[in-house]
Amino acid sequence: MNVLFIITSDDVETIYNAMRLANVGVEKEDEVSVFMLGKGVMFEKCDNEDYDVMGQMNKFEGDFYV
């Protein structure tokens, strides 16, 4: 299956959950692409104690566009 995620929010929980779901797709051998648009491009500043955004980003092995 081909899956596309478009993340336009800088909300930490939103980015974290979208990337977790994207990683599940990769694990199931789906073709997954993630586009960061608008405020989503600030994902590197969104990491906090409750949500390991950068951990999910680093785990992601699909196509990633900023």
TAMO-V845434 format. One record per residue. N is the residue number from 1. RES is the residue in one small letter. SS is DSSP state (hx for helix, st for strand, lp for the rest). PSI is psi in degrees with one decimal (* if undefined). Layout:
[[N/RES/SS/PSI] [N/RES/SS/PSI]]
This chain:
[[1/m/lp/143.6] [2/n/st/130.2] [3/v/st/137.1] [4/l/st/128.6] [5/f/st/129.5] [6/i/st/114.9] [7/i/st/118.0] [8/t/lp/6.1] [9/s/lp/152.5] [10/d/lp/13.8] [11/d/lp/123.6] [12/v/hx/-48.1] [13/e/hx/-38.4] [14/t/hx/-48.4] [15/i/hx/-44.5] [16/y/hx/-48.4] [17/n/hx/-36.3] [18/a/hx/-42.1] [19/m/hx/-33.8] [20/r/hx/-44.4] [21/l/hx/-39.5] [22/a/hx/-40.9] [23/n/hx/-34.6] [24/v/hx/-41.6] [25/g/hx/-42.5] [26/v/hx/-42.4] [27/e/hx/-31.7] [28/k/lp/10.8] [29/e/lp/28.2] [30/d/lp/157.1] [31/e/st/111.1] [32/v/st/132.7] [33/s/st/143.8] [34/v/st/128.1] [35/f/st/128.3] [36/m/st/119.6] [37/l/lp/158.8] [38/g/hx/-130.7] [39/k/hx/-17.2] [40/g/hx/-23.5] [41/v/hx/-10.8] [42/m/hx/20.9] [43/f/hx/-30.3] [44/e/hx/-23.2] [45/k/hx/1.7] [46/c/lp/0.0] [47/d/lp/140.2] [48/n/lp/-178.1] [49/e/lp/-36.4] [50/d/lp/-30.7] [51/y/lp/113.7] [52/d/lp/74.4] [53/v/hx/-48.3] [54/m/hx/-30.6] [55/g/hx/-42.2] [56/q/hx/-38.9] [57/m/hx/-45.2] [58/n/hx/-27.9] [59/k/hx/-25.7] [60/f/lp/130.1] [61/e/lp/16.3] [62/g/lp/-164.1] [63/d/st/133.7] [64/f/st/125.4] [65/y/st/133.9] [66/v/lp/*]]
